[in-house]
Amino acid sequence: MTVKVLIPTPLQKFTKNQATIECGGANISELIESLETNCPGIKKSLCDDKGEPRRFLNFYVNSEDIRFLDGTGTVLNDGDEVSIVPAVAGG
């Protein structure tokens, strides 16, 4: 199964400056592990010490925020698109 992952610019140093990569995984947790295998060091930027996505990063599966789905247990299907989006704050 292949999932297209959109990588934000600050994390592209782990992907050899590629904005889009393809990985596998049955859910978001497995996808993060696959990303770490293919792009060593990226997991530390994606997850906290407990393995949960960092608060300032949002994960979307086909434009749906995983926080409103099943979190890191959100099931992925072949051809899905996962976007990793840094949170933006302003004032």
N, C-alpha and C positions, 0 to 999 in steps of 0.2 A: 504494500500500500504506500502511496506517495502523497505527501502533503506539501503544499507550497507555503513557505514561511517568509514573510516580509520582515526584514531586519532594519531597525532604525539606524540612522547614521552613526550614533555614538558606539554601537555594538558591532559595526562592520569591520572593526579591527580584528575581530575573531573569525570573520568569514572571508578574509582576504579581499576586503572591500566590495563584496558582493551584496547587493540590496535584497536579493531574492535567492533562497536556497531551497532545495527539496530534501525532505527528511521523512522518516516513517514513525509510526507510533499509533497505538490503538486509542490513546487518550492524550491529554495535555502533559501529564506526568511522564509518559513514555516518550513523547515528542521532545521534552526538555532533556531527557537522558540521551536521546538520539542526537540532539544538537550538541551536547557536550562531547559525545564520541566523535562527531564530525568537525567540531570547532572547539577544541580544548580550551577551557578557561571561561567559556561563555556562561555556564551555569551559575557561577559565583555572582555574575552581574544580573542574572535573571531571578535568582532565588535567595531567600534569607537562610540563616543557619538551620532552620527547621525544614528547609526544602520547599517552602511556600513561595509563590511569586512575590517579589518585592512590591511594597505599597505604591511606589511611584511608577510602576509598569502595569499596563493593561493589556490583556490578551483577548483577542477577538477571533472567533471562528466564523468565517463567512459573515462578517460584520456584526456578530452577536457577542456581547461581552460575556466572558466565561463566568463572571461573578453572578450573573443572572441565569446561568445554566447549571452545570454541575462542578464548577470550579476546575481544579486540575484533573478531575475525573471525567470531564467533558469528552464524550466519545468523538473520535475523528473517523471520517470516511475517506476513501480514495478520492483524490481530487479536491479536497477541502483546502481553503486558504486560511492560514493563521497569520494574523497581524500582531506584532509586538509594538505597542505604542507607549512612549514615555508620557506620563501625566504632565499637563501644562498648568501652571498656576500663574496668577497675575493679580494685580491689585490696582 
